[in-house]
Amino acid sequence: MDQGTATAKAKAPSGRQEYIDSFAGAVGTFSKASVDGLLAGIPENMVKLFDAERSELWLWDEPSNSAYLVHSAGKEAEHRHDYTMAGKSLIGKVAEQRKAAENVVLAKFSADDQQFAQSSGFTHASCFPLLAGERCVGMLAAYSRAAVANEQLLWWRMYSEMCGIKVPDALANQEQQKQITQLSLLFEATRLLNSTLDLAELLELILKIARQEVQADRGSVFLVDTKQKELWTIVASGLDNQEIRVPFGKGVAGHVAEAGKTISVTNAYELPYFESGFDVKFGYKTQSILCLPVRHHTGEIVGVIQLLNKLGAPAFTSEDEEFLTK
């Protein structure tokens, strides 16, 4: 693996005794944390206790050969949330080879890594596999704006090995495993883009999976028409193949496309910009809504996904929103 040449000045690590105390504290935290707290705490500890500028926890789904970003901490940075056939990226190579990559110069790695370096300002990365026996269950990555010293890398290695012991226990939890299965199912659907040129067919499959997983009665996927400054339904359930066009800023979908923020409400009619005319036209009664912007990995809004009427509950949940976001 090309780890590059660490030409940047190494960051001065904290004192050895401080790292010893930090390591002991991390062990104590892991023994007491809930499953969700444990997983979220892995990158948080890497930042707070071991001086990483940014850290990410990725989980590896072996059946789909895919990696999913589940938690991050430290400096905010735009990063794609999934990889498939991931050996071309730093994250994927570590999963594939089950070997750590330390002080990698991002500008000399994959196109995705180079783009991330350019947008975030990070120049170096170290990534460690989380191993359960011979099986890779995840990756712990740390980013910095300079190469880090060998002493600090030593503690990162030790910490990642400890995480490798705890993560399989956390994944045994039914709810956490369900989340990974959901992500795998959705990501598998996007793989069909390699085998079909029919974008509508692909998005219809993704919409069906999304509706099934979050238990929505109906749903639509709108694409952005930048020239006309409007959205149009490329796929939708319950519309009898009729196309809907919505100007930016109009209706719930248009509002989400313009503002770039998620909307989740129990009663759609309480929203001042809700267009009730569509209910009249299609003989439907909208109650709960979950509507999210769909972004390209550059951050540009390219569409909107809208789900209507949570089945068996008055409103969509934060877990539903998190699933769709990832």
C-alpha positions in Angstrom: 0.0 0.0 0.0 1.3 3.5 -0.9 1.6 5.3 2.4 3.3 8.3 0.9 6.2 10.3 2.4 5.5 12.0 5.6 7.2 15.3 4.8 5.1 17.5 7.0 6.3 18.4 10.4 5.1 15.8 12.9 2.5 17.0 15.4 3.9 17.0 19.0 1.9 14.4 20.9 0.6 14.8 24.5 2.8 13.4 27.2 3.2 9.7 27.6 1.6 9.7 31.1 -1.3 11.7 29.7 -1.9 9.0 27.0 -1.6 6.3 29.6 -4.3 8.0 31.6 -6.4 8.5 28.5 -6.1 4.8 27.6 -7.2 3.7 31.0 -10.1 6.2 30.8 -11.2 4.8 27.5 -11.3 1.3 28.8 -13.5 2.4 31.7 -15.8 4.3 29.3 -16.2 1.2 27.1 -17.1 -1.0 30.0 -19.9 1.2 31.1 -21.3 2.6 27.8 -24.5 1.5 26.1 -24.3 0.1 22.7 -25.1 3.3 20.9 -22.9 5.3 23.3 -20.0 2.9 22.8 -20.0 3.2 19.0 -20.4 7.0 19.0 -17.7 7.2 21.7 -15.0 5.4 19.5 -14.2 8.4 17.3 -14.9 10.9 20.1 -12.2 9.3 22.2 -9.8 9.3 19.3 -10.2 13.1 19.2 -10.6 14.0 22.9 -8.2 11.5 24.4 -5.7 10.8 21.6 -5.4 14.1 19.8 -6.8 13.2 16.4 -8.1 16.3 14.6 -11.0 14.3 13.0 -11.9 10.7 13.5 -14.4 8.4 11.7 -15.9 5.0 12.6 -16.7 2.9 9.5 -18.5 -0.4 9.7 -17.8 -3.1 7.1 -20.5 -5.3 5.7 -18.8 -8.3 4.3 -21.8 -9.8 2.2 -22.1 -6.6 0.2 -18.4 -5.7 0.3 -19.3 -2.2 1.5 -18.2 0.3 4.1 -20.5 2.7 5.9 -19.6 5.8 7.9 -21.7 5.6 11.1 -20.0 8.1 13.5 -17.5 10.9 13.3 -16.0 13.4 15.7 -13.7 16.4 15.6 -13.4 19.0 12.8 -16.5 19.0 10.5 -15.8 17.8 7.0 -17.9 16.7 4.0 -17.3 13.0 3.4 -19.2 10.4 1.4 -21.0 7.9 3.7 -20.4 4.7 1.8 -18.1 2.8 -0.4 -18.5 -0.3 -2.5 -15.8 -2.2 -4.2 -13.9 0.0 -1.8 -10.4 -1.2 -2.4 -9.7 2.0 -4.4 -10.1 4.2 -1.4 -8.0 4.3 1.8 -10.9 3.0 3.8 -11.5 0.2 1.4 -7.8 -0.8 1.1 -7.6 -1.2 4.9 -10.7 -3.3 5.0 -9.5 -5.4 2.0 -6.0 -6.0 3.3 -6.8 -6.0 7.0 -3.7 -3.9 7.6 -3.3 -0.4 9.0 -2.2 2.5 6.9 -0.4 5.2 8.8 0.5 8.8 7.9 -0.9 8.3 4.4 -0.6 11.4 2.2 -4.1 11.9 1.0 -3.0 13.9 -2.1 -1.2 10.7 -3.3 -4.1 8.3 -2.8 -7.4 7.8 -4.6 -9.5 10.5 -6.3 -12.0 10.5 -3.5 -9.2 10.8 -0.9 -7.7 13.7 -2.9 -11.0 15.5 -3.1 -11.6 15.0 0.6 -8.2 16.4 1.4 -8.8 19.5 -0.9 -12.2 20.3 0.7 -11.3 19.6 4.3 -7.7 20.8 4.6 -6.5 17.5 6.0 -3.2 16.3 4.4 -2.6 13.0 6.2 -4.7 10.1 7.4 -4.2 6.9 9.4 -6.7 4.1 9.2 -6.8 1.0 11.4 -8.8 -2.2 10.8 -11.1 -3.4 13.6 -10.6 -7.2 13.5 -12.6 -9.9 15.1 -10.3 -12.9 14.6 -9.7 -13.0 10.8 -12.8 -11.0 10.0 -12.8 -7.2 9.5 -15.8 -5.6 11.2 -14.9 -1.9 10.7 -12.3 0.7 10.3 -11.2 3.6 12.6 -9.7 6.6 10.7 -7.9 9.6 12.0 -7.1 12.8 10.0 -4.6 15.5 10.5 -3.1 18.6 8.8 0.4 17.2 9.3 2.1 13.8 9.8 1.8 12.6 13.4 4.6 11.4 15.5 5.4 7.7 16.0 4.6 7.9 19.7 1.1 9.1 18.9 0.6 6.4 16.2 1.5 3.8 18.8 -1.4 4.8 21.0 -3.7 5.0 18.0 -2.8 1.4 17.2 -3.4 0.2 20.8 -6.7 2.0 21.0 -7.9 0.6 17.6 -7.0 -2.9 18.8 -9.1 -2.4 21.9 -12.0 -1.1 19.7 -11.7 -4.2 17.7 -12.6 -6.2 20.7 -15.7 -4.1 21.6 -17.2 -3.4 18.2 -18.3 -7.1 17.5 -20.1 -7.1 20.8 -21.9 -3.9 19.9 -22.9 -5.3 16.5 -24.4 -8.3 18.2 -27.1 -5.9 19.4 -30.2 -6.5 17.3 -31.0 -2.8 16.7 -27.5 -1.9 15.6 -27.3 -4.9 13.3 -30.7 -3.9 11.8 -29.2 -0.5 11.0 -26.3 -2.0 9.1 -28.6 -4.4 7.3 -30.8 -1.4 6.2 -27.8 0.5 4.9 -26.6 -2.6 3.1 -30.0 -3.1 1.4 -30.2 0.5 0.3 -26.6 0.5 -1.0 -27.2 -2.7 -2.8 -30.0 -1.0 -4.7 -27.7 1.8 -5.9 -25.4 -0.8 -7.3 -27.9 -1.5 -10.0 -26.9 1.7 -11.6 -24.0 -0.3 -13.1 -26.4 -2.7 -14.7 -29.2 -0.5 -16.0 -29.4 2.8 -17.8 -32.9 3.4 -16.6 -32.6 6.0 -13.8 -36.3 5.9 -13.1 -36.2 2.1 -12.5 -33.3 2.5 -10.1 -35.0 5.3 -8.1 -38.2 3.3 -8.0 -36.4 0.4 -6.4 -34.7 2.7 -3.9 -38.0 4.4 -3.1 -39.6 1.0 -2.5 -36.9 0.0 -0.1 -37.1 3.3 1.7 -40.9 3.1 2.1 -40.6 -0.5 3.4 -37.9 0.2 5.9 -39.5 3.4 7.4 -43.0 2.1 7.0 -44.4 4.9 4.8 -47.7 4.7 3.0 -46.6 6.7 0.0 -43.5 8.4 -1.3 -42.0 10.4 -4.2 -38.6 11.2 -5.5 -38.2 14.6 -7.1 -35.3 15.6 -9.3 -34.0 19.2 -9.6 -34.4 21.0 -12.9 -32.0 23.8 -12.4 -32.8 25.6 -15.6 -36.5 25.8 -14.8 -35.9 26.2 -11.1 -38.4 23.5 -10.2 -38.7 19.9 -9.1 -40.3 17.1 -11.0 -41.4 13.6 -9.9 -39.3 11.0 -11.6 -40.9 8.2 -9.5 -43.9 8.4 -7.1 -46.4 6.0 -5.5 -50.2 6.7 -5.8 -50.0 9.2 -8.6 -51.1 6.9 -11.5 -48.0 7.8 -13.4 -48.9 11.5 -13.4 -46.0 13.9 -13.2 -45.9 16.6 -10.6 -43.8 19.8 -11.1 -43.1 22.1 -8.1 -41.3 25.4 -8.3 -38.5 26.0 -5.8 -39.9 27.3 -2.6 -43.4 26.0 -3.2 -44.9 23.2 -1.3 -43.0 21.0 1.1 -40.7 19.5 -1.5 -40.0 22.9 -3.1 -39.3 24.4 0.4 -36.8 21.5 1.2 -35.1 22.0 -2.2 -34.7 25.7 -1.6 -33.7 25.6 2.1 -31.8 22.4 2.1 -33.2 21.3 5.4 -35.2 18.2 6.4 -38.9 18.6 7.3 -40.7 16.1 9.5 -44.1 16.9 10.9 -47.1 15.0 12.3 -49.8 17.2 10.6 -48.9 18.5 7.1 -51.8 20.9 7.2 -50.1 22.9 9.9 -47.4 23.9 7.5 -48.2 27.2 5.8 -46.5 26.1 2.5 -48.2 22.7 2.3 -50.1 22.4 -1.0 -53.4 20.7 0.0 -54.6 20.8 -3.7 -52.7 17.6 -4.4 -54.7 15.8 -1.8 -57.9 16.9 -3.4 -56.6 16.0 -6.9 -55.5 12.5 -5.9 -58.2 11.8 -3.3 -55.7 11.4 -0.5 -55.3 12.7 3.1 -51.7 13.6 4.0 -50.9 13.6 7.7 -47.3 13.0 8.6 -44.5 13.9 6.3 -40.8 13.2 6.2 -39.0 15.2 3.4 -35.3 15.3 2.9 -32.9 16.9 0.4 -30.8 14.5 -1.8 -27.3 15.7 -2.1 -24.5 14.9 -4.5 -21.3 14.2 -2.6 -20.2 17.7 -3.5 -23.0 19.0 -1.3 -25.2 20.2 -4.2 -28.9 19.4 -3.9 -29.9 17.3 -6.8 -33.3 16.0 -5.6 -35.8 15.6 -2.8 -37.3 12.4 -1.3 -40.7 12.8 0.3 -42.5 10.1 2.4 -46.1 10.4 3.5 -48.1 8.9 6.4 -46.1 6.7 8.7 -47.9 3.4 9.1 -48.8 2.4 12.6 -47.6 5.6 14.2 -48.5 9.3 14.2 -45.1 10.5 13.0 -41.8 9.5 11.4 -39.0 9.0 13.9 -35.4 10.3 14.2 -34.3 6.7 13.3 -36.2 7.0 10.0 -34.5 10.3 9.3 -31.1 8.9 10.1 -31.6 5.9 7.9 -32.6 8.0 4.9 -29.8 10.5 5.5 -27.2 7.8 5.5 
